[in-house]
């Protein structure tokens, strides 16, 4: 499935690799696809997750204690495409990627079938000047983020650099804050829609239930649920809770 401007009502789920257990990543991904999720964001944990709220921070801490690393994650994902057919994106901070080696990272993404990356703290100019060619040579899309404060000039630049979709943050808050579509938010979302960008966009941060999912997808091609899903993974026997959680979002 290709995410395009004609797509609508798409649901993406974020979860942290190595949480709740070190080897749960593939089983969670399989269950999410079987439950009707349209694309996945698998987070690789980092010790200083500046944009994450307490729930996702905690999942990263547990994953790191469990022993999750980028190298191990790629080892776990080597059979990804035997089990999962929907688009998969890796999300995390740039420091682990830099330590792993950007070229090694992109090659590994290509080898295991990852479609793209979301690296919130990788500056756009740095990506364009230093890494764009490496990503493109390996067929890996780098997803850029837009906030309510992002200028039109920068959004146009992001749209030109984008080869997949744009990640629209619902607010400047950390993850886990409830989405409230008020006049200010409506103006922001409508401003993006009226720009008639070349690429589709999805809304993340604050999407937690059917109501907030529907609010977000009224303005965007899709929406991303993270914190609310990570809370499901903290329950006993989390896999059995996933189908109902997804059904309640999309029914």
Phi and psi restraints in degrees (value plus and minus 20) as a CYANA .aco file:
   2 UNK   PHI    -119.8   -79.8
   2 UNK   PSI     111.7   151.7
   3 UNK   PHI     -98.7   -58.7
   3 UNK   PSI      99.3   139.3
   4 UNK   PHI    -159.0  -119.0
   4 UNK   PSI     158.4   198.4
   5 UNK   PHI     -87.5   -47.5
   5 UNK   PSI     -37.3     2.7
   6 UNK   PHI    -108.9   -68.9
   6 UNK   PSI     -27.8    12.2
   7 UNK   PHI     -91.2   -51.2
   7 UNK   PSI     126.4   166.4
   8 UNK   PHI    -171.2  -131.2
   8 UNK   PSI     133.8   173.8
   9 UNK   PHI      46.7    86.7
   9 UNK   PSI       4.5    44.5
  10 UNK   PHI     -95.1   -55.1
  10 UNK   PSI     121.2   161.2
  11 UNK   PHI    -136.3   -96.3
  11 UNK   PSI     103.9   143.9
  12 UNK   PHI    -134.2   -94.2
  12 UNK   PSI     124.1   164.1
  13 UNK   PHI    -139.5   -99.5
  13 UNK   PSI     114.3   154.3
  14 UNK   PHI    -121.8   -81.8
  14 UNK   PSI     117.4   157.4
  15 UNK   PHI    -168.4  -128.4
  15 UNK   PSI     140.3   180.3
  16 UNK   PHI    -113.9   -73.9
  16 UNK   PSI     106.1   146.1
  17 UNK   PHI     -82.0   -42.0
  17 UNK   PSI     114.8   154.8
  18 UNK   PHI      68.2   108.2
  18 UNK   PSI     -12.7    27.3
  19 UNK   PHI    -149.8  -109.8
  19 UNK   PSI     114.9   154.9
  20 UNK   PHI     -99.2   -59.2
  20 UNK   PSI     -40.1    -0.1
  21 UNK   PHI    -142.9  -102.9
  21 UNK   PSI     141.8   181.8
  22 UNK   PHI     -80.0   -40.0
  22 UNK   PSI     -55.0   -15.0
  23 UNK   PHI    -127.5   -87.5
  23 UNK   PSI       4.8    44.8
  24 UNK   PHI    -112.3   -72.3
  24 UNK   PSI     -25.1    14.9
  25 UNK   PHI     -79.3   -39.3
  25 UNK   PSI     -71.9   -31.9
  26 UNK   PHI     -87.1   -47.1
  26 UNK   PSI     -60.8   -20.8
  27 UNK   PHI     -83.3   -43.3
  27 UNK   PSI     -58.8   -18.8
  28 UNK   PHI     -84.9   -44.9
  28 UNK   PSI     -65.3   -25.3
  29 UNK   PHI     -80.4   -40.4
  29 UNK   PSI     -64.9   -24.9
  30 UNK   PHI     -80.1   -40.1
  30 UNK   PSI     -66.4   -26.4
  31 UNK   PHI     -85.7   -45.7
  31 UNK   PSI     -56.0   -16.0
  32 UNK   PHI     -85.3   -45.3
  32 UNK   PSI     -64.2   -24.2
  33 UNK   PHI     -83.3   -43.3
  33 UNK   PSI     -65.1   -25.1
  34 UNK   PHI     -81.7   -41.7
  34 UNK   PSI     -45.0    -5.0
  35 UNK   PHI    -108.1   -68.1
  35 UNK   PSI     -25.2    14.8
  36 UNK   PHI      88.2   128.2
  36 UNK   PSI      -8.0    32.0
  37 UNK   PHI     -93.0   -53.0
  37 UNK   PSI     124.2   164.2
  38 UNK   PHI    -110.7   -70.7
  38 UNK   PSI     -53.5   -13.5
  39 UNK   PHI    -178.1  -138.1
  39 UNK   PSI     140.4   180.4
  40 UNK   PHI    -139.1   -99.1
  40 UNK   PSI     128.6   168.6
  41 UNK   PHI    -142.4  -102.4
  41 UNK   PSI      92.3   132.3
  42 UNK   PHI    -120.3   -80.3
  42 UNK   PSI      97.2   137.2
  43 UNK   PHI    -104.8   -64.8
  43 UNK   PSI     116.5   156.5
  44 UNK   PHI    -121.3   -81.3
  44 UNK   PSI     108.5   148.5
  45 UNK   PHI     -89.2   -49.2
  45 UNK   PSI     131.8   171.8
  46 UNK   PHI    -163.4  -123.4
  46 UNK   PSI     128.4   168.4
  47 UNK   PHI     -94.5   -54.5
  47 UNK   PSI     -35.1     4.9
  48 UNK   PHI    -152.9  -112.9
  48 UNK   PSI      47.5    87.5
  49 UNK   PHI    -101.2   -61.2
  49 UNK   PSI      66.8   106.8
  50 UNK   PHI     -86.5   -46.5
  50 UNK   PSI     -45.6    -5.6
  51 UNK   PHI    -117.2   -77.2
  51 UNK   PSI     -21.1    18.9
  52 UNK   PHI    -115.0   -75.0
  52 UNK   PSI     119.9   159.9
  53 UNK   PHI     -95.6   -55.6
  53 UNK   PSI     159.3   199.3
  54 UNK   PHI     -81.2   -41.2
  54 UNK   PSI     -54.4   -14.4
  55 UNK   PHI     -85.4   -45.4
  55 UNK   PSI     -68.8   -28.8
  56 UNK   PHI     -92.9   -52.9
  56 UNK   PSI     -54.6   -14.6
  57 UNK   PHI     -76.5   -36.5
  57 UNK   PSI     -65.3   -25.3
  58 UNK   PHI     -83.0   -43.0
  58 UNK   PSI     -61.8   -21.8
  59 UNK   PHI     -83.2   -43.2
  59 UNK   PSI     -56.2   -16.2
  60 UNK   PHI     -86.5   -46.5
  60 UNK   PSI     -62.3   -22.3
  61 UNK   PHI     -80.9   -40.9
  61 UNK   PSI     -65.1   -25.1
  62 UNK   PHI     -84.8   -44.8
  62 UNK   PSI     -63.7   -23.7
  63 UNK   PHI     -80.9   -40.9
  63 UNK   PSI     -61.8   -21.8
  64 UNK   PHI     -85.5   -45.5
  64 UNK   PSI     -61.4   -21.4
  65 UNK   PHI     -84.3   -44.3
  65 UNK   PSI     -52.8   -12.8
  66 UNK   PHI     -89.5   -49.5
  66 UNK   PSI     -38.7     1.3
  67 UNK   PHI      87.5   127.5
  67 UNK   PSI      -6.1    33.9
  68 UNK   PHI     -91.0   -51.0
  68 UNK   PSI     112.8   152.8
  69 UNK   PHI    -156.5  -116.5
  69 UNK   PSI     147.4   187.4
  70 UNK   PHI     -82.1   -42.1
  70 UNK   PSI     -62.3   -22.3
  71 UNK   PHI     -79.3   -39.3
  71 UNK   PSI     -66.2   -26.2
  72 UNK   PHI     -85.0   -45.0
  72 UNK   PSI     -59.0   -19.0
  73 UNK   PHI     -80.8   -40.8
  73 UNK   PSI     -65.0   -25.0
  74 UNK   PHI     -85.3   -45.3
  74 UNK   PSI     -54.1   -14.1
  75 UNK   PHI     -82.5   -42.5
  75 UNK   PSI     -61.7   -21.7
  76 UNK   PHI     -88.5   -48.5
  76 UNK   PSI     -51.3   -11.3
  77 UNK   PHI    -106.8   -66.8
  77 UNK   PSI     -19.2    20.8
  78 UNK   PHI     -81.3   -41.3
  78 UNK   PSI     -47.5    -7.5
  79 UNK   PHI    -124.6   -84.6
  79 UNK   PSI      -2.3    37.7
  80 UNK   PHI     -71.5   -31.5
  80 UNK   PSI     -68.5   -28.5
  81 UNK   PHI     -98.5   -58.5
  81 UNK   PSI     -20.2    19.8
  82 UNK   PHI     -99.7   -59.7
  82 UNK   PSI     -40.5    -0.5
  83 UNK   PHI    -139.2   -99.2
  83 UNK   PSI     -46.0    -6.0
  84 UNK   PHI    -150.1  -110.1
  84 UNK   PSI     107.5   147.5
  85 UNK   PHI    -128.1   -88.1
  85 UNK   PSI     -37.3     2.7
  86 UNK   PHI     -96.2   -56.2
  86 UNK   PSI     141.0   181.0
  87 UNK   PHI     -79.1   -39.1
  87 UNK   PSI     122.7   162.7
  88 UNK   PHI    -149.9  -109.9
  88 UNK   PSI     111.8   151.8
  89 UNK   PHI    -142.9  -102.9
  89 UNK   PSI     121.8   161.8
  90 UNK   PHI    -116.7   -76.7
  90 UNK   PSI     111.1   151.1
  91 UNK   PHI    -142.4  -102.4
  91 UNK   PSI     114.4   154.4
  92 UNK   PHI     158.3   198.3
  92 UNK   PSI    -186.5  -146.5
  93 UNK   PHI    -120.1   -80.1
  93 UNK   PSI     136.2   176.2
  94 UNK   PHI     -93.4   -53.4
  94 UNK   PSI     -46.1    -6.1
  95 UNK   PHI     -75.9   -35.9
  95 UNK   PSI     -68.9   -28.9
  96 UNK   PHI     -81.4   -41.4
  96 UNK   PSI     -54.2   -14.2
  97 UNK   PHI     -86.3   -46.3
  97 UNK   PSI     -63.0   -23.0
  98 UNK   PHI     -82.9   -42.9
  98 UNK   PSI     -60.9   -20.9
  99 UNK   PHI     -87.0   -47.0
  99 UNK   PSI     -56.1   -16.1
 100 UNK   PHI     -91.8   -51.8
 100 UNK   PSI     -48.7    -8.7
 101 UNK   PHI      81.9   121.9
 101 UNK   PSI      99.7   139.7
 102 UNK   PHI     -80.7   -40.7
 102 UNK   PSI     -63.3   -23.3
 103 UNK   PHI     -86.1   -46.1
 103 UNK   PSI     -62.3   -22.3
 104 UNK   PHI     -80.8   -40.8
 104 UNK   PSI     -60.8   -20.8
 105 UNK   PHI     -82.9   -42.9
 105 UNK   PSI     -68.7   -28.7
 106 UNK   PHI     -85.2   -45.2
 106 UNK   PSI     -59.9   -19.9
 107 UNK   PHI     -83.6   -43.6
 107 UNK   PSI     -61.4   -21.4
 108 UNK   PHI     -84.8   -44.8
 108 UNK   PSI     -60.5   -20.5
 109 UNK   PHI     -78.6   -38.6
 109 UNK   PSI     -66.2   -26.2
 110 UNK   PHI     -81.5   -41.5
 110 UNK   PSI     -64.7   -24.7
 111 UNK   PHI     -81.9   -41.9
 111 UNK   PSI     -57.8   -17.8
 112 UNK   PHI    -112.1   -72.1
 112 UNK   PSI     -27.2    12.8
 113 UNK   PHI      73.1   113.1
 113 UNK   PSI       0.3    40.3
 114 UNK   PHI     -94.1   -54.1
 114 UNK   PSI     117.0   157.0
 115 UNK   PHI    -104.6   -64.6
 115 UNK   PSI     -51.0   -11.0
 116 UNK   PHI    -191.2  -151.2
 116 UNK   PSI    -199.2  -159.2
 117 UNK   PHI    -152.9  -112.9
 117 UNK   PSI     132.8   172.8
 118 UNK   PHI    -145.7  -105.7
 118 UNK   PSI      89.4   129.4
 119 UNK   PHI    -144.8  -104.8
 119 UNK   PSI      65.9   105.9
 120 UNK   PHI     -77.5   -37.5
 120 UNK   PSI     -48.9    -8.9
 121 UNK   PHI    -120.5   -80.5
 121 UNK   PSI      -6.9    33.1
 122 UNK   PHI    -107.9   -67.9
 122 UNK   PSI      92.0   132.0
 123 UNK   PHI     -80.7   -40.7
 123 UNK   PSI     122.8   162.8
 124 UNK   PHI     -81.0   -41.0
 124 UNK   PSI     -63.1   -23.1
 125 UNK   PHI     -85.5   -45.5
 125 UNK   PSI     -54.9   -14.9
 126 UNK   PHI     -89.1   -49.1
 126 UNK   PSI     -61.7   -21.7
 127 UNK   PHI     -78.8   -38.8
 127 UNK   PSI     -67.8   -27.8
 128 UNK   PHI     -85.0   -45.0
 128 UNK   PSI     -61.9   -21.9
 129 UNK   PHI     -99.0   -59.0
 129 UNK   PSI     -55.7   -15.7
 130 UNK   PHI    -131.4   -91.4
 130 UNK   PSI     -51.7   -11.7
 131 UNK   PHI    -143.3  -103.3
 131 UNK   PSI     -33.2     6.8
 132 UNK   PHI     -74.7   -34.7
 132 UNK   PSI     -65.1   -25.1
 133 UNK   PHI     -82.0   -42.0
 133 UNK   PSI     -60.9   -20.9
 134 UNK   PHI     -83.2   -43.2
 134 UNK   PSI     -65.4   -25.4
 135 UNK   PHI     -81.0   -41.0
 135 UNK   PSI     -67.4   -27.4
 136 UNK   PHI     -86.0   -46.0
 136 UNK   PSI     -59.3   -19.3
 137 UNK   PHI     -81.3   -41.3
 137 UNK   PSI     -47.6    -7.6
 138 UNK   PHI    -120.1   -80.1
 138 UNK   PSI     -16.0    24.0
 139 UNK   PHI      48.9    88.9
 139 UNK   PSI       8.1    48.1
 140 UNK   PHI    -123.7   -83.7
 140 UNK   PSI     102.4   142.4
 141 UNK   PHI    -100.6   -60.6
 141 UNK   PSI     115.2   155.2
 142 UNK   PHI    -122.6   -82.6
 142 UNK   PSI     101.6   141.6
 143 UNK   PHI    -111.7   -71.7
 143 UNK   PSI     106.3   146.3
 144 UNK   PHI    -118.4   -78.4
 144 UNK   PSI     133.3   173.3
 145 UNK   PHI    -125.5   -85.5
 145 UNK   PSI     122.5   162.5
 146 UNK   PHI    -141.9  -101.9
 146 UNK   PSI     116.9   156.9
 147 UNK   PHI    -137.5   -97.5
 147 UNK   PSI     151.4   191.4
 148 UNK   PHI     -79.2   -39.2
 148 UNK   PSI     -41.6    -1.6
 149 UNK   PHI    -113.5   -73.5
 149 UNK   PSI     -23.8    16.2
 150 UNK   PHI     -88.2   -48.2
 150 UNK   PSI     110.3   150.3
 151 UNK   PHI     -91.9   -51.9
 151 UNK   PSI     138.3   178.3
 152 UNK   PHI     -81.2   -41.2
 152 UNK   PSI     -58.7   -18.7
 153 UNK   PHI     -78.9   -38.9
 153 UNK   PSI     -64.2   -24.2
 154 UNK   PHI     -89.2   -49.2
 154 UNK   PSI     -59.3   -19.3
 155 UNK   PHI     -81.6   -41.6
 155 UNK   PSI     -62.1   -22.1
 156 UNK   PHI     -81.8   -41.8
 156 UNK   PSI     -60.1   -20.1
 157 UNK   PHI     -83.6   -43.6
 157 UNK   PSI     -65.1   -25.1
 158 UNK   PHI     -79.8   -39.8
 158 UNK   PSI     -63.6   -23.6
 159 UNK   PHI     -80.5   -40.5
 159 UNK   PSI     -58.0   -18.0
 160 UNK   PHI     -88.4   -48.4
 160 UNK   PSI     -53.3   -13.3
 161 UNK   PHI    -104.5   -64.5
 161 UNK   PSI     -35.8     4.2
 162 UNK   PHI     -99.2   -59.2
 162 UNK   PSI     117.9   157.9
 163 UNK   PHI    -139.5   -99.5
 163 UNK   PSI      -9.6    30.4
 164 UNK   PHI    -165.7  -125.7
 164 UNK   PSI    -108.7   -68.7
 165 UNK   PHI    -162.5  -122.5
 165 UNK   PSI     145.3   185.3
 166 UNK   PHI    -126.6   -86.6
 166 UNK   PSI     116.7   156.7
 167 UNK   PHI    -115.0   -75.0
 167 UNK   PSI      92.1   132.1
 168 UNK   PHI    -118.5   -78.5
 168 UNK   PSI      91.4   131.4
 169 UNK   PHI     -95.4   -55.4
 169 UNK   PSI     111.0   151.0
 170 UNK   PHI     -88.8   -48.8
 170 UNK   PSI     -43.2    -3.2
 171 UNK   PHI    -179.4  -139.4
 171 UNK   PSI    -198.9  -158.9
 172 UNK   PHI    -112.1   -72.1
 172 UNK   PSI     -14.4    25.6
 173 UNK   PHI     -94.5   -54.5
 173 UNK   PSI     148.3   188.3
 174 UNK   PHI     -95.0   -55.0
 174 UNK   PSI     151.0   191.0
 175 UNK   PHI     -81.8   -41.8
 175 UNK   PSI     132.3   172.3
 176 UNK   PHI      79.6   119.6
 176 UNK   PSI     -27.5    12.5
 177 UNK   PHI    -102.9   -62.9
 177 UNK   PSI     117.3   157.3
 178 UNK   PHI     -86.1   -46.1
 178 UNK   PSI     115.2   155.2
 179 UNK   PHI     -91.5   -51.5
 179 UNK   PSI     107.3   147.3
 180 UNK   PHI    -144.1  -104.1
 180 UNK   PSI      91.6   131.6
 181 UNK   PHI    -107.5   -67.5
 181 UNK   PSI      75.1   115.1
 182 UNK   PHI    -127.4   -87.4
 182 UNK   PSI    -194.9  -154.9
 183 UNK   PHI     -75.4   -35.4
 183 UNK   PSI     -62.4   -22.4
 184 UNK   PHI     -83.0   -43.0
 184 UNK   PSI     -64.9   -24.9
 185 UNK   PHI     -85.5   -45.5
 185 UNK   PSI     -62.1   -22.1
 186 UNK   PHI     -80.9   -40.9
 186 UNK   PSI     -61.5   -21.5
 187 UNK   PHI     -82.4   -42.4
 187 UNK   PSI     -61.9   -21.9
 188 UNK   PHI     -83.1   -43.1
 188 UNK   PSI     -70.5   -30.5
 189 UNK   PHI     -83.3   -43.3
 189 UNK   PSI     -62.4   -22.4
 190 UNK   PHI     -87.0   -47.0
 190 UNK   PSI     -55.2   -15.2
 191 UNK   PHI     -79.3   -39.3
 191 UNK   PSI     -61.9   -21.9
 192 UNK   PHI     -86.7   -46.7
 192 UNK   PSI     -64.1   -24.1
 193 UNK   PHI     -81.3   -41.3
 193 UNK   PSI     -60.6   -20.6
 194 UNK   PHI     -91.7   -51.7
 194 UNK   PSI     -34.7     5.3
 195 UNK   PHI     -93.6   -53.6
 195 UNK   PSI     -33.2     6.8
 196 UNK   PHI      30.1    70.1
 196 UNK   PSI      38.1    78.1
 197 UNK   PHI     -87.7   -47.7
 197 UNK   PSI     135.9   175.9
 198 UNK   PHI     -91.7   -51.7
 198 UNK   PSI     -46.3    -6.3
 199 UNK   PHI    -128.3   -88.3
 199 UNK   PSI     131.7   171.7
 200 UNK   PHI     -89.0   -49.0
 200 UNK   PSI     142.2   182.2
 201 UNK   PHI    -158.3  -118.3
 201 UNK   PSI     131.5   171.5
 202 UNK   PHI    -144.3  -104.3
 202 UNK   PSI     132.7   172.7
 203 UNK   PHI    -124.6   -84.6
 203 UNK   PSI     113.3   153.3
 204 UNK   PHI    -150.1  -110.1
 204 UNK   PSI     147.0   187.0
 205 UNK   PHI      60.2   100.2
 205 UNK   PSI      91.6   131.6
 206 UNK   PHI      75.1   115.1
 206 UNK   PSI     -16.0    24.0
 207 UNK   PHI    -112.4   -72.4
 207 UNK   PSI      98.0   138.0
 208 UNK   PHI    -156.7  -116.7
 208 UNK   PSI     -35.3     4.7
 209 UNK   PHI    -173.5  -133.5
 209 UNK   PSI    -198.4  -158.4
 210 UNK   PHI     -77.9   -37.9
 210 UNK   PSI     -61.9   -21.9
 211 UNK   PHI     -83.4   -43.4
 211 UNK   PSI     -68.8   -28.8
 212 UNK   PHI     -91.8   -51.8
 212 UNK   PSI     -51.4   -11.4
 213 UNK   PHI     -83.6   -43.6
 213 UNK   PSI     -64.2   -24.2
 214 UNK   PHI     -87.8   -47.8
 214 UNK   PSI     -56.7   -16.7
 215 UNK   PHI     -80.9   -40.9
 215 UNK   PSI     -65.2   -25.2
 216 UNK   PHI     -87.5   -47.5
 216 UNK   PSI     -64.7   -24.7
 217 UNK   PHI     -97.0   -57.0
 217 UNK   PSI     -26.0    14.0
 218 UNK   PHI     -91.3   -51.3
 218 UNK   PSI     -42.4    -2.4
 219 UNK   PHI    -130.3   -90.3
 219 UNK   PSI     -45.5    -5.5
 220 UNK   PHI    -145.0  -105.0
 220 UNK   PSI     150.3   190.3
 221 UNK   PHI     -92.4   -52.4
 221 UNK   PSI     -42.1    -2.1
 222 UNK   PHI    -187.6  -147.6
 222 UNK   PSI     159.0   199.0
 223 UNK   PHI    -163.9  -123.9
 223 UNK   PSI     133.9   173.9
 224 UNK   PHI    -135.6   -95.6
 224 UNK   PSI     109.7   149.7
 225 UNK   PHI    -130.7   -90.7
 225 UNK   PSI     105.3   145.3
 226 UNK   PHI    -142.5  -102.5
 226 UNK   PSI     -93.6   -53.6
 227 UNK   PHI     -75.2   -35.2
 227 UNK   PSI     -65.7   -25.7
 228 UNK   PHI     -81.5   -41.5
 228 UNK   PSI     -55.4   -15.4
 229 UNK   PHI     -94.9   -54.9
 229 UNK   PSI     -60.5   -20.5
 230 UNK   PHI     -79.8   -39.8
 230 UNK   PSI     -53.0   -13.0
 231 UNK   PHI     -83.5   -43.5
 231 UNK   PSI     -55.3   -15.3
 232 UNK   PHI     -81.3   -41.3
 232 UNK   PSI     -58.7   -18.7
 233 UNK   PHI     -88.2   -48.2
 233 UNK   PSI     -37.0     3.0
 234 UNK   PHI    -100.3   -60.3
 234 UNK   PSI     -29.9    10.1
 235 UNK   PHI    -100.3   -60.3
 235 UNK   PSI     143.1   183.1
 236 UNK   PHI     -88.1   -48.1
 236 UNK   PSI     119.5   159.5
 237 UNK   PHI      29.1    69.1
 237 UNK   PSI      40.2    80.2
 238 UNK   PHI     -81.2   -41.2
 238 UNK   PSI     -51.7   -11.7
 239 UNK   PHI     -79.7   -39.7
 239 UNK   PSI     -53.8   -13.8
 240 UNK   PHI     -92.5   -52.5
 240 UNK   PSI     -38.0     2.0
 241 UNK   PHI    -107.8   -67.8
 241 UNK   PSI     -35.0     5.0
 242 UNK   PHI     -84.6   -44.6
 242 UNK   PSI     -67.8   -27.8
 243 UNK   PHI     -76.2   -36.2
 243 UNK   PSI     -64.0   -24.0
 244 UNK   PHI     -86.0   -46.0
 244 UNK   PSI     -59.2   -19.2
 245 UNK   PHI     -80.4   -40.4
 245 UNK   PSI     -67.2   -27.2
 246 UNK   PHI     -88.2   -48.2
 246 UNK   PSI     -61.7   -21.7
 247 UNK   PHI     -81.0   -41.0
 247 UNK   PSI     -58.6   -18.6
 248 UNK   PHI     -88.0   -48.0
 248 UNK   PSI     -47.5    -7.5
 249 UNK   PHI     -95.1   -55.1
 249 UNK   PSI     -61.0   -21.0
 250 UNK   PHI    -123.9   -83.9
 250 UNK   PSI     -29.6    10.4
